Amino acid sequence: MLARLDQPIAAIATAPGRGAVGIVRVSARDVRPIIAAVCGRELKPREATYLPFRAADGGILDQGLAIHFPAPHSYTGEDVLELQAHGGTVVLQLLLARCLEAGAAISTRVAEPGEFTQRAFLNGKLDLAQAEAIADLIDASTEAAARSATRSLAGEFSREVHTLRDALVNLRMLVEATLDFPEEEIDFLQKADAVGQLERLQLRLGEVMQRARQGALLREGLHVVIAGQPNAGKSSLLNALAGAELAIVTPIPGTTRDVVRQTIQIEGVPLHVVDTAGLREGADQVEQIGIARAWGQIEKADAVVFLHDLTRAESREYREADDAIRAKLPEDVPVIDVWNKSDVIPAQAGTQGFLKLSAKTGAGLDELRKQLLDIAGYQAAPEGVFIARERHLHALRRVGAHLMEAAGLLARQAQALDLLAEELRLAQNALSEITGEFSADDLLGVIFSRFCIGK
């Protein structure tokens, strides 16, 4: 993709299908030849002009608004032309084909996914974190995620990263000065309180990490699997959490034989809840397939709601079957033990201290929601959260590891200053990866290829 960035590009910028309005977007170093051919006249910069869109033979393809955004004051930093036409699929395809035809002399081609935003990044209109926030804003599944993506797009996350970077640069300067002038009696590090600076930097990094984790949670959500023996009420619990009859519920054990998924919101956090087949021995062939799929979902879960049946709590056979299931649960996956059917029987021996609820009446559901948010590490601070991705968290964790190494080296000062300087340099590089100041081309290709065409 990077080798073709000097070519003009065009694409339909609105979603496929019928609509009242559709947009065709063109970006090039000079779009005036295309404007002349399609619009038949010059356009005033950044002013919407209503006119007919012309075919090559002078016929009218459609009528709509044309806007010219001259470089560098445009989304991509290049000349940009946006044509707002009627939102029919055929009309937009004809208009796109006309733009490609009119721009053939300057090698205009169809844009690849994310290429408009990639050009905005490469031309300094956005940094990489802001560019990713655009895709996250488009894909946001909750209001909280959308608001957090907007904050990242406005540069809030990037400003935090730049603040950390500036502090790192200042600390690196002190260390390099000490290395460059070892004969000086002045101890640069001690006089400048390098230890205190590093401690404050680590504290600020921790605060940014917490907000980034919250943003990643709002973006990715939590994968929750409801597991348990047949007829424990798993499907009823899914329906209760979703507020809709999604799964079939009957008194017959083994009704659910496949995976049923639903995404719900709790405090703006998306939870991808999965109802699974009841786990038991001796099932028929079809049910065994469902049980195998259930275990596959459990292996990938962020949390498991292990549902038990209060009406069978005193059954030795039932308890032994529960123990067998628990022994197979992954050790690294958090498990919430829940006793269902409290509307039938309020408590039984051995269930004290565990969460009890009724999927039928809804009693106890709020406590389950709270425990799920606790597992996710959610904290109610939506106004300070910016959207983040796993790659951002990975970069911040690497920064933290390098700063921890630096703190140990700083304690030894002169004996390890060269290693200290290297750890600080690596920490700065990891930070710069977030905003794209230090990124490999293959990383950019992966990121932008996941955008929609026209963006």
C-alpha positions as CSV (number, residue, x, y, z in Angstrom):
1,M,0.0,0.0,0.0
2,L,2.8,2.4,0.9
3,A,4.3,2.3,-2.5
4,R,1.2,3.6,-4.2
5,L,0.5,6.7,-2.1
6,D,1.4,9.2,-4.8
7,Q,-1.6,8.1,-6.9
8,P,-5.0,9.8,-6.7
9,I,-7.6,7.7,-5.1
10,A,-11.4,7.6,-5.2
11,A,-14.1,5.6,-3.3
12,I,-17.7,5.5,-2.2
13,A,-17.5,6.8,1.4
14,T,-20.9,5.7,2.6
15,A,-22.1,2.3,3.6
16,P,-23.4,-0.1,0.9
17,G,-27.1,-0.2,0.2
18,R,-29.9,2.3,-0.4
19,G,-30.1,5.6,1.4
20,A,-31.1,9.2,1.0
21,V,-27.6,10.5,0.4
22,G,-24.4,8.8,-0.7
23,I,-20.9,10.2,-0.9
24,V,-18.0,9.7,-3.4
25,R,-14.7,10.9,-2.2
26,V,-11.5,11.7,-4.2
27,S,-8.1,12.6,-2.8
28,A,-5.1,13.7,-5.0
29,R,-2.4,16.3,-5.1
30,D,-4.5,18.1,-7.6
31,V,-8.2,17.3,-8.1
32,R,-9.0,20.2,-10.5
33,P,-9.0,18.0,-13.6
34,I,-11.7,15.7,-12.1
35,I,-13.7,18.7,-10.8
36,A,-13.7,20.2,-14.3
37,A,-14.8,17.0,-15.9
38,V,-17.5,15.9,-13.5
39,C,-18.7,19.3,-12.3
40,G,-18.1,21.3,-15.4
41,R,-17.1,24.4,-13.4
42,E,-14.7,25.6,-10.7
43,L,-15.7,25.2,-7.1
44,K,-15.2,27.7,-4.3
45,P,-13.0,26.2,-1.5
46,R,-15.0,24.5,1.3
47,E,-18.3,25.7,-0.1
48,A,-21.1,23.3,-1.0
49,T,-22.3,23.8,-4.6
50,Y,-25.4,22.3,-6.0
51,L,-24.9,21.2,-9.6
52,P,-25.4,18.3,-12.1
53,F,-22.7,15.6,-12.2
54,R,-21.7,15.1,-15.9
55,A,-21.0,11.9,-17.8
56,A,-18.3,11.8,-20.4
57,D,-20.8,12.5,-23.2
58,G,-22.2,15.6,-21.3
59,G,-25.3,13.7,-20.0
60,I,-26.3,14.1,-16.4
61,L,-25.6,11.2,-14.1
62,D,-27.2,12.8,-11.1
63,Q,-27.6,16.2,-9.3
64,G,-26.2,16.9,-5.9
65,L,-23.6,18.8,-3.8
66,A,-19.9,19.1,-4.6
67,I,-17.3,20.4,-2.1
68,H,-13.6,21.1,-2.8
69,F,-11.2,21.0,0.1
70,P,-7.9,22.3,-1.2
71,A,-4.7,21.0,0.3
72,P,-3.5,21.1,3.1
73,H,-6.8,22.0,4.7
74,S,-8.5,18.7,4.1
75,Y,-9.0,15.3,5.8
76,T,-6.1,13.7,4.0
77,G,-3.9,16.8,3.7
78,E,-4.2,16.6,-0.1
79,D,-6.8,18.1,-2.4
80,V,-10.1,16.4,-1.6
81,L,-13.3,16.4,-3.6
82,E,-16.6,15.1,-2.1
83,L,-19.6,14.5,-4.2
84,Q,-22.9,14.1,-2.4
85,A,-25.4,12.3,-4.6
86,H,-28.6,10.3,-4.1
87,G,-27.8,7.2,-2.2
88,G,-28.7,4.5,-4.7
89,T,-26.1,1.8,-5.3
90,V,-26.1,2.1,-9.1
91,V,-25.9,5.9,-9.0
92,L,-22.9,5.9,-6.7
93,Q,-21.1,3.2,-8.8
94,L,-21.7,5.3,-11.9
95,L,-20.4,8.4,-10.2
96,L,-17.3,6.5,-8.9
97,A,-16.6,5.1,-12.4
98,R,-16.9,8.7,-13.8
99,C,-14.4,10.0,-11.3
100,L,-12.0,7.2,-12.2
101,E,-12.5,7.9,-15.9
102,A,-12.0,11.6,-15.5
103,G,-8.8,11.0,-13.5
104,A,-7.4,8.4,-15.8
105,A,-4.8,10.8,-17.1
106,I,-3.4,11.2,-13.6
107,S,-3.7,7.4,-12.8
108,T,-6.6,7.7,-10.4
109,R,-7.5,4.3,-8.8
110,V,-10.0,2.9,-6.3
111,A,-8.9,3.5,-2.7
112,E,-7.9,0.5,-0.5
113,P,-9.5,0.1,2.9
114,G,-8.4,2.9,5.3
115,E,-6.3,4.6,2.7
116,F,-7.8,8.1,3.1
117,T,-7.1,7.9,6.8
118,Q,-3.6,6.5,6.2
119,R,-2.8,9.5,4.0
120,A,-4.1,11.8,6.8
121,F,-1.7,10.1,9.1
122,L,1.3,10.2,6.8
123,N,0.6,13.9,6.0
124,G,0.5,14.8,9.6
125,K,-3.2,15.5,10.0
126,L,-3.6,12.8,12.6
127,D,-1.3,10.6,14.7
128,L,-1.7,6.9,14.7
129,A,-3.8,6.8,18.0
130,Q,-6.2,9.3,16.5
131,A,-6.4,7.4,13.3
132,E,-7.3,4.2,15.1
133,A,-9.9,6.2,17.2
134,I,-11.8,7.0,13.9
135,A,-12.3,3.3,13.2
136,D,-13.2,2.7,16.9
137,L,-15.8,5.5,16.7
138,I,-17.4,4.0,13.6
139,D,-17.4,0.5,15.3
140,A,-18.5,1.7,18.7
141,S,-21.3,-0.6,20.1
142,T,-22.1,1.6,23.2
143,E,-22.5,5.3,24.0
144,A,-19.6,5.1,26.4
145,A,-17.3,3.6,23.8
146,A,-18.3,6.3,21.3
147,R,-17.6,9.1,23.8
148,S,-14.2,7.6,24.7
149,A,-13.3,7.2,21.0
150,T,-14.2,10.9,20.4
151,R,-11.9,11.9,23.2
152,S,-9.1,9.9,21.6
153,L,-9.8,11.4,18.2
154,A,-9.6,14.8,19.8
155,G,-6.1,13.9,20.9
156,E,-6.6,13.3,24.6
157,F,-4.8,10.0,24.6
158,S,-2.1,11.3,22.4
159,R,-1.5,14.3,24.7
160,E,-1.1,11.9,27.7
161,V,1.5,9.9,25.6
162,H,3.3,13.1,24.7
163,T,3.4,14.3,28.3
164,L,5.0,10.9,29.3
165,R,7.4,11.2,26.3
166,D,8.5,14.7,27.3
167,A,9.3,13.6,30.8
168,L,11.2,10.7,29.5
169,V,13.2,13.0,27.1
170,N,14.1,15.3,30.0
171,L,15.3,12.3,32.1
172,R,17.3,10.9,29.2
173,M,18.9,14.3,28.7
174,L,20.2,14.3,32.3
175,V,21.5,10.8,32.0
176,E,23.3,11.6,28.7
177,A,24.8,14.7,30.2
178,T,26.2,12.7,33.0
179,L,27.6,10.2,30.5
180,D,29.1,13.0,28.3
181,F,30.8,14.8,31.2
182,P,32.0,12.2,33.7
183,E,34.9,14.3,34.8
184,E,32.6,17.1,36.0
185,E,32.1,17.3,39.8
186,I,28.5,18.3,39.4
187,D,26.2,15.3,39.7
188,F,23.5,16.1,37.2
189,L,21.2,13.3,38.3
190,Q,21.2,14.1,42.0
191,K,20.8,17.8,41.6
192,A,17.9,17.4,39.1
193,D,16.2,14.8,41.4
194,A,16.4,12.1,38.7
195,V,15.0,9.5,41.2
196,G,12.0,11.7,42.0
197,Q,11.4,12.4,38.3
198,L,11.4,8.7,37.5
199,E,9.0,8.0,40.3
200,R,6.6,10.7,39.2
201,L,6.9,9.3,35.6
202,Q,6.0,5.8,36.8
203,L,3.0,7.2,38.8
204,R,1.7,9.1,35.7
205,L,2.2,6.0,33.6
206,G,0.1,4.0,36.0
207,E,-2.7,6.5,35.8
208,V,-2.6,6.4,32.0
209,M,-2.6,2.6,32.0
210,Q,-5.7,2.5,34.2
211,R,-7.6,4.8,31.8
212,A,-6.3,2.9,28.8
213,R,-7.5,-0.4,30.3
214,Q,-11.0,1.1,30.8
215,G,-11.0,2.3,27.2
216,A,-9.9,-1.1,25.9
217,L,-12.7,-2.7,28.0
218,L,-15.3,-0.3,26.4
219,R,-13.9,-1.2,23.0
220,E,-13.5,-5.0,23.3
221,G,-16.0,-5.9,26.0
222,L,-15.9,-9.0,28.2
223,H,-16.5,-12.6,26.9
224,V,-18.7,-14.3,29.5
225,V,-19.8,-17.9,29.3
226,I,-22.7,-19.3,31.3
227,A,-21.9,-22.9,32.2
228,G,-23.3,-25.7,34.3
229,Q,-25.3,-28.9,34.3
230,P,-28.5,-29.3,32.3
231,N,-31.6,-27.6,33.6
232,A,-29.7,-25.3,35.9
233,G,-31.4,-22.3,34.2
234,K,-28.6,-21.2,31.9
235,S,-30.9,-20.2,29.0
236,S,-33.2,-18.5,31.5
237,L,-30.3,-16.5,32.9
238,L,-29.2,-15.4,29.4
239,N,-32.8,-14.3,28.6
240,A,-33.0,-12.4,31.9
241,L,-29.7,-10.6,31.3
242,A,-30.6,-9.7,27.7
243,G,-34.2,-8.8,28.6
244,A,-35.5,-10.9,25.7
245,E,-36.5,-14.5,24.9
246,L,-33.3,-15.4,23.0
247,A,-32.9,-19.0,24.0
248,I,-35.5,-21.8,24.2
249,V,-36.4,-22.7,27.8
250,T,-38.1,-25.9,28.7
251,P,-38.2,-28.2,31.8
252,I,-36.5,-30.9,29.7
253,P,-32.7,-31.3,30.4
254,G,-30.5,-30.7,27.4
255,T,-32.8,-28.4,25.5
256,T,-29.8,-26.1,24.5
257,R,-27.6,-28.1,22.2
258,D,-25.6,-25.3,20.5
259,V,-24.0,-22.0,21.5
260,V,-26.3,-19.0,21.8
261,R,-24.6,-15.5,21.9
262,Q,-25.9,-12.1,22.8
263,T,-24.1,-8.8,23.5
264,I,-25.6,-6.8,26.4
265,Q,-24.5,-3.5,28.1
266,I,-23.7,-3.0,31.7
267,E,-22.7,0.6,32.7
268,G,-21.7,1.1,29.0
269,V,-19.5,-2.0,29.0
270,P,-20.3,-4.5,26.3
271,L,-20.6,-8.0,27.6
272,H,-20.6,-10.8,25.0
273,V,-22.7,-13.5,26.9
274,V,-22.7,-17.1,25.7
275,D,-25.2,-19.7,26.7
276,T,-23.9,-23.2,26.3
277,A,-25.2,-26.8,26.3
278,G,-25.5,-28.4,29.7
279,L,-22.4,-30.2,30.8
280,R,-23.0,-33.9,31.6
281,E,-21.8,-37.4,30.9
282,G,-23.8,-39.9,28.8
283,A,-25.4,-37.4,26.4
284,D,-26.5,-38.4,22.9
285,Q,-24.3,-37.8,19.9
286,V,-25.9,-34.4,19.0
287,E,-25.7,-33.1,22.5
288,Q,-22.1,-34.2,22.8
289,I,-21.3,-31.9,19.9
290,G,-22.9,-29.0,21.8
291,I,-21.0,-29.9,25.0
292,A,-17.7,-30.0,23.1
293,R,-18.5,-26.5,21.7
294,A,-19.4,-25.4,25.3
295,W,-15.9,-26.4,26.5
296,G,-14.4,-24.6,23.5
297,Q,-16.2,-21.4,24.6
298,I,-15.1,-21.8,28.2
299,E,-11.4,-22.1,27.1
300,K,-11.7,-18.7,25.4
301,A,-13.8,-16.9,28.1
302,D,-12.8,-13.9,30.1
303,A,-15.1,-15.0,32.9
304,V,-17.4,-18.0,33.6
305,V,-20.7,-17.9,35.4
306,F,-20.9,-21.4,36.9
307,L,-24.6,-21.8,37.4
308,H,-25.9,-24.3,40.0
309,D,-29.4,-25.4,40.8
310,L,-30.6,-24.7,44.4
311,T,-33.4,-27.3,44.1
312,R,-30.7,-30.0,43.7
313,A,-28.2,-28.6,46.2
314,E,-28.6,-31.4,48.7
315,S,-28.2,-34.1,46.0
316,R,-24.9,-35.9,46.4
317,E,-24.9,-37.0,42.8
318,Y,-25.5,-33.4,41.7
319,R,-22.7,-32.1,43.9
320,E,-20.3,-34.6,42.5
321,A,-21.1,-33.7,39.0
322,D,-20.6,-30.0,39.8
323,D,-17.2,-30.9,41.3
324,A,-16.2,-32.8,38.2
325,I,-17.1,-29.8,36.0
326,R,-15.1,-27.4,38.3
327,A,-12.0,-29.7,38.0
328,K,-12.1,-29.2,34.2
329,L,-12.5,-25.4,34.3
330,P,-9.3,-23.4,33.2
331,E,-7.4,-22.2,36.2
332,D,-6.7,-18.8,34.8
333,V,-10.3,-17.9,34.0
334,P,-12.3,-16.1,36.8
335,V,-15.4,-18.1,37.9
336,I,-18.5,-16.7,39.6
337,D,-20.5,-19.4,41.4
338,V,-24.2,-18.6,41.2
339,W,-27.1,-20.6,42.7
340,N,-30.2,-20.2,40.6
341,K,-33.9,-20.7,41.4
342,S,-34.0,-18.8,44.7
343,D,-37.7,-18.1,43.9
344,V,-38.4,-21.8,44.5
345,I,-36.1,-22.4,47.5
346,P,-34.2,-19.5,49.2
347,A,-31.2,-21.4,50.5
348,Q,-29.7,-24.8,51.1
349,A,-26.8,-26.2,53.1
350,G,-23.5,-25.5,51.6
351,T,-24.6,-22.5,49.5
352,Q,-23.9,-19.8,52.1
353,G,-21.6,-17.1,50.9
354,F,-22.4,-17.7,47.2
355,L,-24.5,-15.4,45.0
356,K,-28.1,-16.6,44.8
357,L,-30.6,-15.3,42.2
358,S,-33.7,-16.1,40.3
359,A,-33.5,-16.0,36.6
360,K,-37.3,-16.1,36.6
361,T,-38.0,-13.1,38.8
362,G,-34.7,-11.2,38.3
363,A,-33.8,-11.2,42.0
364,G,-30.0,-11.1,42.4
365,L,-29.3,-10.0,38.8
366,D,-27.9,-6.7,39.8
367,E,-25.3,-8.3,42.1
368,L,-24.3,-10.6,39.3
369,R,-23.8,-7.6,37.0
370,K,-21.7,-5.9,39.6
371,Q,-19.5,-8.9,40.0
372,L,-19.0,-9.2,36.3
373,L,-17.9,-5.5,36.2
374,D,-15.5,-6.1,39.1
375,I,-13.9,-9.0,37.2
376,A,-13.5,-6.7,34.2
377,G,-11.8,-4.1,36.4
378,Y,-14.4,-1.5,35.6
379,Q,-14.4,1.8,37.5
380,A,-17.1,4.5,37.0
381,A,-15.0,7.3,35.5
382,P,-16.4,7.6,32.0
383,E,-15.5,11.3,31.5
384,G,-11.8,10.6,31.9
385,V,-11.6,7.4,29.7
386,F,-10.2,7.4,26.2
387,I,-10.5,4.5,23.8
388,A,-7.5,2.1,23.6
389,R,-6.5,-1.1,21.9
390,E,-4.6,-4.1,23.0
391,R,-1.5,-2.9,21.1
392,H,-1.6,0.4,23.2
393,L,-1.8,-1.6,26.4
394,H,1.1,-3.8,25.3
395,A,3.2,-0.7,24.5
396,L,2.4,0.9,27.9
397,R,3.3,-2.4,29.7
398,R,6.6,-2.4,27.9
399,V,7.2,1.2,29.0
400,G,6.5,0.2,32.6
401,A,8.9,-2.7,32.4
402,H,11.7,-0.5,31.0
403,L,11.1,2.1,33.7
404,M,11.2,-0.5,36.4
405,E,14.6,-1.7,35.1
406,A,15.7,1.9,34.9
407,A,14.7,2.5,38.5
408,G,16.9,-0.4,39.6
409,L,19.8,0.9,37.5
410,L,19.4,4.4,38.7
411,A,20.0,3.3,42.3
412,R,23.5,2.2,41.2
413,Q,24.1,5.4,39.2
414,A,27.6,5.6,37.8
415,Q,28.1,1.9,37.6
416,A,25.3,1.4,35.1
417,L,24.5,4.8,33.5
418,D,24.9,3.4,30.0
419,L,22.4,0.7,30.7
420,L,20.1,3.2,32.3
421,A,20.2,5.4,29.2
422,E,19.4,2.4,27.0
423,E,16.3,1.4,29.1
424,L,15.0,5.0,28.9
425,R,15.5,5.0,25.1
426,L,13.6,1.7,24.8
427,A,10.8,3.1,26.9
428,Q,10.6,6.2,24.7
429,N,10.5,4.0,21.6
430,A,7.6,2.0,23.0
431,L,5.7,5.2,23.8
432,S,6.3,6.5,20.3
433,E,4.8,3.3,18.8
434,I,1.4,4.4,20.2
435,T,1.2,7.6,18.2
436,G,3.1,6.3,15.2
437,E,6.3,8.3,15.5
438,F,8.2,5.1,15.7
439,S,6.3,2.4,13.7
440,A,7.2,-0.2,11.1
441,D,5.4,-0.1,7.7
442,D,4.0,-3.6,8.2
443,L,2.2,-2.4,11.4
444,L,0.7,0.5,9.5
445,G,-0.5,-1.9,6.8
446,V,-2.2,-4.1,9.3
447,I,-3.9,-1.2,11.1
448,F,-5.3,0.6,8.1
449,S,-6.3,-2.5,6.2
450,R,-9.0,-3.1,8.8
451,F,-10.7,0.2,8.1
452,C,-13.7,0.4,5.8
453,I,-13.2,1.4,2.1
454,G,-13.8,5.2,1.7
455,K,-12.3,6.0,5.1
